[in-house]
């Protein structure tokens, strides 16, 4: 595809440059927000994994207690 020259009025040119600058700023902000969201998600995933491990430990302890309670007493 052949490139054609683009003509922009001078007063519009400055407005376009300002808009482009604003868009770049907004894109930068969006990238920072995405990075923060990824970080929070990683923190949540770690915390959920810890909770899962804690629940498994509690479940094992309850099973041990249950086994001891169901064993007949030795005299």
mmCIF file of the N, C-alpha and C atoms, coordinates in Angstrom:
data_MODEL
# 
_entry.id   MODEL 
# 
loop_
_atom_site.group_PDB 
_atom_site.id 
_atom_site.type_symbol 
_atom_site.label_atom_id 
_atom_site.label_alt_id 
_atom_site.label_comp_id 
_atom_site.label_asym_id 
_atom_site.label_entity_id 
_atom_site.label_seq_id 
_atom_site.pdbx_PDB_ins_code 
_atom_site.Cartn_x 
_atom_site.Cartn_y 
_atom_site.Cartn_z 
_atom_site.occupancy 
_atom_site.B_iso_or_equiv 
_atom_site.pdbx_formal_charge 
_atom_site.auth_seq_id 
_atom_site.auth_comp_id 
_atom_site.auth_asym_id 
_atom_site.auth_atom_id 
_atom_site.pdbx_PDB_model_num 
ATOM 1   N N  . UNK A 1 1  ? 0.842   -1.164  0.000  1.00 0.00 ? 1  UNK A N  1 
ATOM 2   C CA . UNK A 1 1  ? 0.000   0.000   0.000  1.00 0.00 ? 1  UNK A CA 1 
ATOM 3   C C  . UNK A 1 1  ? 0.895   1.237   0.000  1.00 0.00 ? 1  UNK A C  1 
ATOM 4   N N  . UNK A 1 2  ? 0.636   2.129   -0.897 1.00 0.00 ? 2  UNK A N  1 
ATOM 5   C CA . UNK A 1 2  ? 1.437   3.342   -1.035 1.00 0.00 ? 2  UNK A CA 1 
ATOM 6   C C  . UNK A 1 2  ? 1.065   4.327   0.066  1.00 0.00 ? 2  UNK A C  1 
ATOM 7   N N  . UNK A 1 3  ? 2.090   4.921   0.665  1.00 0.00 ? 3  UNK A N  1 
ATOM 8   C CA . UNK A 1 3  ? 1.843   5.895   1.729  1.00 0.00 ? 3  UNK A CA 1 
ATOM 9   C C  . UNK A 1 3  ? 1.613   7.261   1.115  1.00 0.00 ? 3  UNK A C  1 
ATOM 10  N N  . UNK A 1 4  ? 0.544   7.876   1.554  1.00 0.00 ? 4  UNK A N  1 
ATOM 11  C CA . UNK A 1 4  ? 0.193   9.210   1.074  1.00 0.00 ? 4  UNK A CA 1 
ATOM 12  C C  . UNK A 1 4  ? 0.511   10.211  2.179  1.00 0.00 ? 4  UNK A C  1 
ATOM 13  N N  . UNK A 1 5  ? 0.882   11.433  1.821  1.00 0.00 ? 5  UNK A N  1 
ATOM 14  C CA . UNK A 1 5  ? 1.146   12.442  2.851  1.00 0.00 ? 5  UNK A CA 1 
ATOM 15  C C  . UNK A 1 5  ? -0.142  12.788  3.599  1.00 0.00 ? 5  UNK A C  1 
ATOM 16  N N  . UNK A 1 6  ? 0.025   13.120  4.878  1.00 0.00 ? 6  UNK A N  1 
ATOM 17  C CA . UNK A 1 6  ? -1.112  13.487  5.715  1.00 0.00 ? 6  UNK A CA 1 
ATOM 18  C C  . UNK A 1 6  ? -0.995  14.971  6.034  1.00 0.00 ? 6  UNK A C  1 
ATOM 19  N N  . UNK A 1 7  ? -2.030  15.706  5.723  1.00 0.00 ? 7  UNK A N  1 
ATOM 20  C CA . UNK A 1 7  ? -2.031  17.146  5.979  1.00 0.00 ? 7  UNK A CA 1 
ATOM 21  C C  . UNK A 1 7  ? -2.951  17.442  7.152  1.00 0.00 ? 7  UNK A C  1 
ATOM 22  N N  . UNK A 1 8  ? -2.415  18.212  8.114  1.00 0.00 ? 8  UNK A N  1 
ATOM 23  C CA . UNK A 1 8  ? -3.192  18.587  9.292  1.00 0.00 ? 8  UNK A CA 1 
ATOM 24  C C  . UNK A 1 8  ? -3.034  20.086  9.487  1.00 0.00 ? 8  UNK A C  1 
ATOM 25  N N  . UNK A 1 9  ? -4.132  20.755  9.801  1.00 0.00 ? 9  UNK A N  1 
ATOM 26  C CA . UNK A 1 9  ? -4.053  22.193  10.077 1.00 0.00 ? 9  UNK A CA 1 
ATOM 27  C C  . UNK A 1 9  ? -3.167  22.411  11.298 1.00 0.00 ? 9  UNK A C  1 
ATOM 28  N N  . UNK A 1 10 ? -2.448  23.510  11.295 1.00 0.00 ? 10 UNK A N  1 
ATOM 29  C CA . UNK A 1 10 ? -1.526  23.812  12.391 1.00 0.00 ? 10 UNK A CA 1 
ATOM 30  C C  . UNK A 1 10 ? -2.254  23.835  13.728 1.00 0.00 ? 10 UNK A C  1 
ATOM 31  N N  . UNK A 1 11 ? -3.415  24.492  13.815 1.00 0.00 ? 11 UNK A N  1 
ATOM 32  C CA . UNK A 1 11 ? -4.117  24.547  15.104 1.00 0.00 ? 11 UNK A CA 1 
ATOM 33  C C  . UNK A 1 11 ? -4.580  23.155  15.534 1.00 0.00 ? 11 UNK A C  1 
ATOM 34  N N  . UNK A 1 12 ? -4.926  22.311  14.582 1.00 0.00 ? 12 UNK A N  1 
ATOM 35  C CA . UNK A 1 12 ? -5.306  20.933  14.905 1.00 0.00 ? 12 UNK A CA 1 
ATOM 36  C C  . UNK A 1 12 ? -4.084  20.096  15.274 1.00 0.00 ? 12 UNK A C  1 
ATOM 37  N N  . UNK A 1 13 ? -2.940  20.417  14.704 1.00 0.00 ? 13 UNK A N  1 
ATOM 38  C CA . UNK A 1 13 ? -1.710  19.674  14.944 1.00 0.00 ? 13 UNK A CA 1 
ATOM 39  C C  . UNK A 1 13 ? -1.353  19.686  16.430 1.00 0.00 ? 13 UNK A C  1 
ATOM 40  N N  . UNK A 1 14 ? -1.419  20.857  17.048 1.00 0.00 ? 14 UNK A N  1 
ATOM 41  C CA . UNK A 1 14 ? -1.087  20.966  18.472 1.00 0.00 ? 14 UNK A CA 1 
ATOM 42  C C  . UNK A 1 14 ? -2.104  20.200  19.321 1.00 0.00 ? 14 UNK A C  1 
ATOM 43  N N  . UNK A 1 15 ? -3.355  20.234  18.910 1.00 0.00 ? 15 UNK A N  1 
ATOM 44  C CA . UNK A 1 15 ? -4.395  19.495  19.629 1.00 0.00 ? 15 UNK A CA 1 
ATOM 45  C C  . UNK A 1 15 ? -4.153  17.990  19.508 1.00 0.00 ? 15 UNK A C  1 
ATOM 46  N N  . UNK A 1 16 ? -3.755  17.552  18.317 1.00 0.00 ? 16 UNK A N  1 
ATOM 47  C CA . UNK A 1 16 ? -3.466  16.134  18.100 1.00 0.00 ? 16 UNK A CA 1 
ATOM 48  C C  . UNK A 1 16 ? -2.277  15.707  18.959 1.00 0.00 ? 16 UNK A C  1 
ATOM 49  N N  . UNK A 1 17 ? -1.231  16.533  19.014 1.00 0.00 ? 17 UNK A N  1 
ATOM 50  C CA . UNK A 1 17 ? -0.070  16.205  19.847 1.00 0.00 ? 17 UNK A CA 1 
ATOM 51  C C  . UNK A 1 17 ? -0.459  16.099  21.315 1.00 0.00 ? 17 UNK A C  1 
ATOM 52  N N  . UNK A 1 18 ? -1.301  17.010  21.769 1.00 0.00 ? 18 UNK A N  1 
ATOM 53  C CA . UNK A 1 18 ? -1.775  16.976  23.154 1.00 0.00 ? 18 UNK A CA 1 
ATOM 54  C C  . UNK A 1 18 ? -2.577  15.706  23.413 1.00 0.00 ? 18 UNK A C  1 
ATOM 55  N N  . UNK A 1 19 ? -3.439  15.361  22.469 1.00 0.00 ? 19 UNK A N  1 
ATOM 56  C CA . UNK A 1 19 ? -4.241  14.140  22.604 1.00 0.00 ? 19 UNK A CA 1 
ATOM 57  C C  . UNK A 1 19 ? -3.360  12.895  22.651 1.00 0.00 ? 19 UNK A C  1 
ATOM 58  N N  . UNK A 1 20 ? -2.356  12.849  21.801 1.00 0.00 ? 20 UNK A N  1 
ATOM 59  C CA . UNK A 1 20 ? -1.442  11.704  21.779 1.00 0.00 ? 20 UNK A CA 1 
ATOM 60  C C  . UNK A 1 20 ? -0.705  11.594  23.109 1.00 0.00 ? 20 UNK A C  1 
ATOM 61  N N  . UNK A 1 21 ? -0.268  12.723  23.634 1.00 0.00 ? 21 UNK A N  1 
ATOM 62  C CA . UNK A 1 21 ? 0.409   12.728  24.929 1.00 0.00 ? 21 UNK A CA 1 
ATOM 63  C C  . UNK A 1 21 ? -0.523  12.229  26.033 1.00 0.00 ? 21 UNK A C  1 
ATOM 64  N N  . UNK A 1 22 ? -1.763  12.687  26.003 1.00 0.00 ? 22 UNK A N  1 
ATOM 65  C CA . UNK A 1 22 ? -2.748  12.249  26.993 1.00 0.00 ? 22 UNK A CA 1 
ATOM 66  C C  . UNK A 1 22 ? -2.998  10.748  26.880 1.00 0.00 ? 22 UNK A C  1 
ATOM 67  N N  . UNK A 1 23 ? -3.117  10.262  25.646 1.00 0.00 ? 23 UNK A N  1 
ATOM 68  C CA . UNK A 1 23 ? -3.323  8.827   25.435 1.00 0.00 ? 23 UNK A CA 1 
ATOM 69  C C  . UNK A 1 23 ? -2.149  8.010   25.967 1.00 0.00 ? 23 UNK A C  1 
ATOM 70  N N  . UNK A 1 24 ? -0.938  8.478   25.730 1.00 0.00 ? 24 UNK A N  1 
ATOM 71  C CA . UNK A 1 24 ? 0.246   7.772   26.242 1.00 0.00 ? 24 UNK A CA 1 
ATOM 72  C C  . UNK A 1 24 ? 0.224   7.725   27.767 1.00 0.00 ? 24 UNK A C  1 
ATOM 73  N N  . UNK A 1 25 ? -0.147  8.848   28.388 1.00 0.00 ? 25 UNK A N  1 
ATOM 74  C CA . UNK A 1 25 ? -0.247  8.885   29.851 1.00 0.00 ? 25 UNK A CA 1 
ATOM 75  C C  . UNK A 1 25 ? -1.288  7.884   30.351 1.00 0.00 ? 25 UNK A C  1 
ATOM 76  N N  . UNK A 1 26 ? -2.437  7.847   29.691 1.00 0.00 ? 26 UNK A N  1 
ATOM 77  C CA . UNK A 1 26 ? -3.514  6.936   30.097 1.00 0.00 ? 26 UNK A CA 1 
ATOM 78  C C  . UNK A 1 26 ? -3.093  5.477   29.915 1.00 0.00 ? 26 UNK A C  1 
ATOM 79  N N  . UNK A 1 27 ? -2.385  5.192   28.839 1.00 0.00 ? 27 UNK A N  1 
ATOM 80  C CA . UNK A 1 27 ? -1.893  3.833   28.613 1.00 0.00 ? 27 UNK A CA 1 
ATOM 81  C C  . UNK A 1 27 ? -0.894  3.450   29.704 1.00 0.00 ? 27 UNK A C  1 
ATOM 82  N N  . UNK A 1 28 ? -0.019  4.385   30.069 1.00 0.00 ? 28 UNK A N  1 
ATOM 83  C CA . UNK A 1 28 ? 0.929   4.133   31.158 1.00 0.00 ? 28 UNK A CA 1 
ATOM 84  C C  . UNK A 1 28 ? 0.206   3.862   32.467 1.00 0.00 ? 28 UNK A C  1 
ATOM 85  N N  . UNK A 1 29 ? -0.829  4.653   32.754 1.00 0.00 ? 29 UNK A N  1 
ATOM 86  C CA . UNK A 1 29 ? -1.630  4.436   33.964 1.00 0.00 ? 29 UNK A CA 1 
ATOM 87  C C  . UNK A 1 29 ? -2.292  3.061   33.936 1.00 0.00 ? 29 UNK A C  1 
ATOM 88  N N  . UNK A 1 30 ? -2.834  2.692   32.784 1.00 0.00 ? 30 UNK A N  1 
ATOM 89  C CA . UNK A 1 30 ? -3.499  1.395   32.651 1.00 0.00 ? 30 UNK A CA 1 
ATOM 90  C C  . UNK A 1 30 ? -2.505  0.253   32.879 1.00 0.00 ? 30 UNK A C  1 
ATOM 91  N N  . UNK A 1 31 ? -1.296  0.390   32.354 1.00 0.00 ? 31 UNK A N  1 
ATOM 92  C CA . UNK A 1 31 ? -0.273  -0.642  32.552 1.00 0.00 ? 31 UNK A CA 1 
ATOM 93  C C  . UNK A 1 31 ? 0.089   -0.772  34.030 1.00 0.00 ? 31 UNK A C  1 
ATOM 94  N N  . UNK A 1 32 ? 0.213   0.366   34.722 1.00 0.00 ? 32 UNK A N  1 
ATOM 95  C CA . UNK A 1 32 ? 0.504   0.333   36.156 1.00 0.00 ? 32 UNK A CA 1 
ATOM 96  C C  . UNK A 1 32 ? -0.623  -0.357  36.917 1.00 0.00 ? 32 UNK A C  1 
ATOM 97  N N  . UNK A 1 33 ? -1.859  -0.050  36.545 1.00 0.00 ? 33 UNK A N  1 
ATOM 98  C CA . UNK A 1 33 ? -3.002  -0.684  37.206 1.00 0.00 ? 33 UNK A CA 1 
ATOM 99  C C  . UNK A 1 33 ? -3.013  -2.187  36.969 1.00 0.00 ? 33 UNK A C  1 
ATOM 100 N N  . UNK A 1 34 ? -2.700  -2.601  35.757 1.00 0.00 ? 34 UNK A N  1 
ATOM 101 C CA . UNK A 1 34 ? -2.643  -4.036  35.456 1.00 0.00 ? 34 UNK A CA 1 
ATOM 102 C C  . UNK A 1 34 ? -1.546  -4.706  36.279 1.00 0.00 ? 34 UNK A C  1 
ATOM 103 N N  . UNK A 1 35 ? -0.388  -4.051  36.399 1.00 0.00 ? 35 UNK A N  1 
ATOM 104 C CA . UNK A 1 35 ? 0.695   -4.602  37.216 1.00 0.00 ? 35 UNK A CA 1 
ATOM 105 C C  . UNK A 1 35 ? 0.256   -4.750  38.671 1.00 0.00 ? 35 UNK A C  1 
ATOM 106 N N  . UNK A 1 36 ? -0.450  -3.740  39.198 1.00 0.00 ? 36 UNK A N  1 
ATOM 107 C CA . UNK A 1 36 ? -0.946  -3.809  40.578 1.00 0.00 ? 36 UNK A CA 1 
ATOM 108 C C  . UNK A 1 36 ? -1.947  -4.946  40.737 1.00 0.00 ? 36 UNK A C  1 
ATOM 109 N N  . UNK A 1 37 ? -2.826  -5.110  39.760 1.00 0.00 ? 37 UNK A N  1 
ATOM 110 C CA . UNK A 1 37 ? -3.821  -6.182  39.813 1.00 0.00 ? 37 UNK A CA 1 
ATOM 111 C C  . UNK A 1 37 ? -3.133  -7.546  39.792 1.00 0.00 ? 37 UNK A C  1 
ATOM 112 N N  . UNK A 1 38 ? -2.108  -7.702  38.942 1.00 0.00 ? 38 UNK A N  1 
ATOM 113 C CA . UNK A 1 38 ? -1.357  -8.965  38.895 1.00 0.00 ? 38 UNK A CA 1 
ATOM 114 C C  . UNK A 1 38 ? -0.696  -9.240  40.246 1.00 0.00 ? 38 UNK A C  1 
ATOM 115 N N  . UNK A 1 39 ? -0.131  -8.198  40.841 1.00 0.00 ? 39 UNK A N  1 
ATOM 116 C CA . UNK A 1 39 ? 0.521   -8.352  42.137 1.00 0.00 ? 39 UNK A CA 1 
ATOM 117 C C  . UNK A 1 39 ? -0.491  -8.779  43.204 1.00 0.00 ? 39 UNK A C  1 
ATOM 118 N N  . UNK A 1 40 ? -1.649  -8.122  43.221 1.00 0.00 ? 40 UNK A N  1 
ATOM 119 C CA . UNK A 1 40 ? -2.691  -8.484  44.184 1.00 0.00 ? 40 UNK A CA 1 
ATOM 120 C C  . UNK A 1 40 ? -3.173  -9.912  43.964 1.00 0.00 ? 40 UNK A C  1 
ATOM 121 N N  . UNK A 1 41 ? -3.319  -10.294 42.710 1.00 0.00 ? 41 UNK A N  1 
ATOM 122 C CA . UNK A 1 41 ? -3.765  -11.658 42.394 1.00 0.00 ? 41 UNK A CA 1 
ATOM 123 C C  . UNK A 1 41 ? -2.745  -12.675 42.889 1.00 0.00 ? 41 UNK A C  1 
ATOM 124 N N  . UNK A 1 42 ? -1.468  -12.397 42.677 1.00 0.00 ? 42 UNK A N  1 
ATOM 125 C CA . UNK A 1 42 ? -0.421  -13.305 43.156 1.00 0.00 ? 42 UNK A CA 1 
ATOM 126 C C  . UNK A 1 42 ? -0.456  -13.417 44.676 1.00 0.00 ? 42 UNK A C  1 
ATOM 127 N N  . UNK A 1 43 ? -0.652  -12.273 45.353 1.00 0.00 ? 43 UNK A N  1 
ATOM 128 C CA . UNK A 1 43 ? -0.756  -12.284 46.813 1.00 0.00 ? 43 UNK A CA 1 
ATOM 129 C C  . UNK A 1 43 ? -1.958  -13.116 47.260 1.00 0.00 ? 43 UNK A C  1 
ATOM 130 N N  . UNK A 1 44 ? -3.088  -12.936 46.580 1.00 0.00 ? 44 UNK A N  1 
ATOM 131 C CA . UNK A 1 44 ? -4.291  -13.705 46.914 1.00 0.00 ? 44 UNK A CA 1 
ATOM 132 C C  . UNK A 1 44 ? -4.075  -15.194 46.679 1.00 0.00 ? 44 UNK A C  1 
ATOM 133 N N  . UNK A 1 45 ? -3.442  -15.550 45.571 1.00 0.00 ? 45 UNK A N  1 
ATOM 134 C CA . UNK A 1 45 ? -3.176  -16.959 45.276 1.00 0.00 ? 45 UNK A CA 1 
ATOM 135 C C  . UNK A 1 45 ? -2.301  -17.588 46.355 1.00 0.00 ? 45 UNK A C  1 
ATOM 136 N N  . UNK A 1 46 ? -1.290  -16.847 46.798 1.00 0.00 ? 46 UNK A N  1 
ATOM 137 C CA . UNK A 1 46 ? -0.411  -17.338 47.858 1.00 0.00 ? 46 UNK A CA 1 
ATOM 138 C C  . UNK A 1 46 ? -1.196  -17.530 49.147 1.00 0.00 ? 46 UNK A C  1 
ATOM 139 N N  . UNK A 1 47 ? -2.018  -16.554 49.487 1.00 0.00 ? 47 UNK A N  1 
ATOM 140 C CA . UNK A 1 47 ? -2.818  -16.628 50.715 1.00 0.00 ? 47 UNK A CA 1 
ATOM 141 C C  . UNK A 1 47 ? -3.805  -17.797 50.660 1.00 0.00 ? 47 UNK A C  1 
ATOM 142 N N  . UNK A 1 48 ? -4.444  -17.991 49.514 1.00 0.00 ? 48 UNK A N  1 
ATOM 143 C CA . UNK A 1 48 ? -5.375  -19.115 49.368 1.00 0.00 ? 48 UNK A CA 1 
ATOM 144 C C  . UNK A 1 48 ? -4.656  -20.455 49.504 1.00 0.00 ? 48 UNK A C  1 
ATOM 145 N N  . UNK A 1 49 ? -3.462  -20.546 48.953 1.00 0.00 ? 49 UNK A N  1 
ATOM 146 C CA . UNK A 1 49 ? -2.679  -21.778 49.086 1.00 0.00 ? 49 UNK A CA 1 
ATOM 147 C C  . UNK A 1 49 ? -2.347  -22.033 50.556 1.00 0.00 ? 49 UNK A C  1 
ATOM 148 N N  . UNK A 1 50 ? -1.982  -20.977 51.285 1.00 0.00 ? 50 UNK A N  1 
ATOM 149 C CA . UNK A 1 50 ? -1.689  -21.112 52.716 1.00 0.00 ? 50 UNK A CA 1 
ATOM 150 C C  . UNK A 1 50 ? -2.926  -21.574 53.484 1.00 0.00 ? 50 UNK A C  1 
ATOM 151 N N  . UNK A 1 51 ? -4.076  -20.997 53.160 1.00 0.00 ? 51 UNK A N  1 
ATOM 152 C CA . UNK A 1 51 ? -5.325  -21.403 53.814 1.00 0.00 ? 51 UNK A CA 1 
ATOM 153 C C  . UNK A 1 51 ? -5.618  -22.871 53.527 1.00 0.00 ? 51 UNK A C  1 
ATOM 154 N N  . UNK A 1 52 ? -5.399  -23.286 52.295 1.00 0.00 ? 52 UNK A N  1 
ATOM 155 C CA . UNK A 1 52 ? -5.626  -24.685 51.933 1.00 0.00 ? 52 UNK A CA 1 
ATOM 156 C C  . UNK A 1 52 ? -4.740  -25.618 52.738 1.00 0.00 ? 52 UNK A C  1 
ATOM 157 N N  . UNK A 1 53 ? -3.463  -25.250 52.908 1.00 0.00 ? 53 UNK A N  1 
ATOM 158 C CA . UNK A 1 53 ? -2.540  -26.065 53.699 1.00 0.00 ? 53 UNK A CA 1 
ATOM 159 C C  . UNK A 1 53 ? -2.977  -26.110 55.159 1.00 0.00 ? 53 UNK A C  1 
ATOM 160 N N  . UNK A 1 54 ? -3.408  -24.969 55.678 1.00 0.00 ? 54 UNK A N  1 
ATOM 161 C CA . UNK A 1 54 ? -3.872  -24.924 57.068 1.00 0.00 ? 54 UNK A CA 1 
ATOM 162 C C  . UNK A 1 54 ? -5.087  -25.824 57.264 1.00 0.00 ? 54 UNK A C  1 
ATOM 163 N N  . UNK A 1 55 ? -6.009  -25.787 56.321 1.00 0.00 ? 55 UNK A N  1 
ATOM 164 C CA . UNK A 1 55 ? -7.197  -26.639 56.417 1.00 0.00 ? 55 UNK A CA 1 
ATOM 165 C C  . UNK A 1 55 ? -6.829  -28.117 56.367 1.00 0.00 ? 55 UNK A C  1 
ATOM 166 N N  . UNK A 1 56 ? -5.866  -28.469 55.537 1.00 0.00 ? 56 UNK A N  1 
ATOM 167 C CA . UNK A 1 56 ? -5.420  -29.863 55.468 1.00 0.00 ? 56 UNK A CA 1 
ATOM 168 C C  . UNK A 1 56 ? -4.799  -30.300 56.792 1.00 0.00 ? 56 UNK A C  1 
ATOM 169 N N  . UNK A 1 57 ? -3.994  -29.423 57.410 1.00 0.00 ? 57 UNK A N  1 
ATOM 170 C CA . UNK A 1 57 ? -3.387  -29.739 58.703 1.00 0.00 ? 57 UNK A CA 1 
ATOM 171 C C  . UNK A 1 57 ? -4.462  -29.920 59.766 1.00 0.00 ? 57 UNK A C  1 
ATOM 172 N N  . UNK A 1 58 ? -5.448  -29.039 59.777 1.00 0.00 ? 58 UNK A N  1 
ATOM 173 C CA . UNK A 1 58 ? -6.546  -29.139 60.744 1.00 0.00 ? 58 UNK A CA 1 
ATOM 174 C C  . UNK A 1 58 ? -7.318  -30.434 60.523 1.00 0.00 ? 58 UNK A C  1 
ATOM 175 N N  . UNK A 1 59 ? -7.555  -30.757 59.264 1.00 0.00 ? 59 UNK A N  1 
ATOM 176 C CA . UNK A 1 59 ? -8.279  -31.983 58.931 1.00 0.00 ? 59 UNK A CA 1 
ATOM 177 C C  . UNK A 1 59 ? -7.523  -33.217 59.442 1.00 0.00 ? 59 UNK A C  1 
ATOM 178 N N  . UNK A 1 60 ? -6.198  -33.234 59.275 1.00 0.00 ? 60 UNK A N  1 
ATOM 179 C CA . UNK A 1 60 ? -5.386  -34.350 59.764 1.00 0.00 ? 60 UNK A CA 1 
ATOM 180 C C  . UNK A 1 60 ? -5.450  -34.453 61.285 1.00 0.00 ? 60 UNK A C  1 
ATOM 181 N N  . UNK A 1 61 ? -5.379  -33.319 61.968 1.00 0.00 ? 61 UNK A N  1 
ATOM 182 C CA . UNK A 1 61 ? -5.439  -33.315 63.434 1.00 0.00 ? 61 UNK A CA 1 
ATOM 183 C C  . UNK A 1 61 ? -6.793  -33.812 63.923 1.00 0.00 ? 61 UNK A C  1 
ATOM 184 N N  . UNK A 1 62 ? -7.850  -33.397 63.249 1.00 0.00 ? 62 UNK A N  1 
ATOM 185 C CA . UNK A 1 62 ? -9.191  -33.858 63.622 1.00 0.00 ? 62 UNK A CA 1 
ATOM 186 C C  . UNK A 1 62 ? -9.298  -35.367 63.418 1.00 0.00 ? 62 UNK A C  1 
ATOM 187 N N  . UNK A 1 63 ? -8.711  -35.870 62.352 1.00 0.00 ? 63 UNK A N  1 
ATOM 188 C CA . UNK A 1 63 ? -8.735  -37.315 62.088 1.00 0.00 ? 63 UNK A CA 1 
ATOM 189 C C  . UNK A 1 63 ? -7.999  -38.074 63.184 1.00 0.00 ? 63 UNK A C  1 
ATOM 190 N N  . UNK A 1 64 ? -6.853  -37.564 63.626 1.00 0.00 ? 64 UNK A N  1 
ATOM 191 C CA . UNK A 1 64 ? -6.093  -38.207 64.707 1.00 0.00 ? 64 UNK A CA 1 
ATOM 192 C C  . UNK A 1 64 ? -6.919  -38.213 65.987 1.00 0.00 ? 64 UNK A C  1 
ATOM 193 N N  . UNK A 1 65 ? -7.529  -37.079 66.311 1.00 0.00 ? 65 UNK A N  1 
ATOM 194 C CA . UNK A 1 65 ? -8.364  -36.991 67.511 1.00 0.00 ? 65 UNK A CA 1 
ATOM 195 C C  . UNK A 1 65 ? -9.531  -37.967 67.412 1.00 0.00 ? 65 UNK A C  1 
ATOM 196 N N  . UNK A 1 66 ? -10.154 -38.028 66.265 1.00 0.00 ? 66 UNK A N  1 
ATOM 197 C CA . UNK A 1 66 ? -11.285 -38.929 66.053 1.00 0.00 ? 66 UNK A CA 1 
ATOM 198 C C  . UNK A 1 66 ? -10.869 -40.387 66.234 1.00 0.00 ? 66 UNK A C  1 
ATOM 199 N N  . UNK A 1 67 ? -9.699  -40.742 65.724 1.00 0.00 ? 67 UNK A N  1 
ATOM 200 C CA . UNK A 1 67 ? -9.208  -42.114 65.873 1.00 0.00 ? 67 UNK A CA 1 
ATOM 201 C C  . UNK A 1 67 ? -8.964  -42.442 67.342 1.00 0.00 ? 67 UNK A C  1 
ATOM 202 N N  . UNK A 1 68 ? -8.376  -41.498 68.082 1.00 0.00 ? 68 UNK A N  1 
ATOM 203 C CA . UNK A 1 68 ? -8.103  -41.725 69.503 1.00 0.00 ? 68 UNK A CA 1 
ATOM 204 C C  . UNK A 1 68 ? -9.402  -41.860 70.289 1.00 0.00 ? 68 UNK A C  1 
ATOM 205 N N  . UNK A 1 69 ? -10.395 -41.102 69.941 1.00 0.00 ? 69 UNK A N  1 
ATOM 206 C CA . UNK A 1 69 ? -11.668 -41.173 70.654 1.00 0.00 ? 69 UNK A CA 1 
ATOM 207 C C  . UNK A 1 69 ? -12.415 -42.468 70.353 1.00 0.00 ? 69 UNK A C  1 
ATOM 208 N N  . UNK A 1 70 ? -12.208 -43.029 69.191 1.00 0.00 ? 70 UNK A N  1 
ATOM 209 C CA . UNK A 1 70 ? -12.903 -44.256 68.805 1.00 0.00 ? 70 UNK A CA 1 
ATOM 210 C C  . UNK A 1 70 ? -12.175 -45.528 69.223 1.00 0.00 ? 70 UNK A C  1 
ATOM 211 N N  . UNK A 1 71 ? -10.925 -45.417 69.694 1.00 0.00 ? 71 UNK A N  1 
ATOM 212 C CA . UNK A 1 71 ? -10.180 -46.591 70.141 1.00 0.00 ? 71 UNK A CA 1 
ATOM 213 C C  . UNK A 1 71 ? -10.695 -47.018 71.510 1.00 0.00 ? 71 UNK A C  1 
ATOM 214 N N  . UNK A 1 72 ? -10.803 -48.318 71.720 1.00 0.00 ? 72 UNK A N  1 
ATOM 215 C CA . UNK A 1 72 ? -11.211 -48.762 73.069 1.00 0.00 ? 72 UNK A CA 1 
ATOM 216 C C  . UNK A 1 72 ? -10.079 -48.508 74.063 1.00 0.00 ? 72 UNK A C  1 
ATOM 217 N N  . UNK A 1 73 ? -10.462 -48.210 75.285 1.00 0.00 ? 73 UNK A N  1 
ATOM 218 C CA . UNK A 1 73 ? -9.456  -47.950 76.319 1.00 0.00 ? 73 UNK A CA 1 
ATOM 219 C C  . UNK A 1 73 ? -8.821  -49.261 76.756 1.00 0.00 ? 73 UNK A C  1 
ATOM 220 N N  . UNK A 1 74 ? -7.524  -49.214 76.971 1.00 0.00 ? 74 UNK A N  1 
ATOM 221 C CA . UNK A 1 74 ? -6.812  -50.393 77.456 1.00 0.00 ? 74 UNK A CA 1 
ATOM 222 C C  . UNK A 1 74 ? -6.696  -50.300 78.964 1.00 0.00 ? 74 UNK A C  1 
ATOM 223 N N  . UNK A 1 75 ? -6.943  -51.399 79.628 1.00 0.00 ? 75 UNK A N  1 
ATOM 224 C CA . UNK A 1 75 ? -6.836  -51.402 81.087 1.00 0.00 ? 75 UNK A CA 1 
ATOM 225 C C  . UNK A 1 75 ? -5.810  -52.358 81.547 1.00 0.00 ? 75 UNK A C  1 
# 
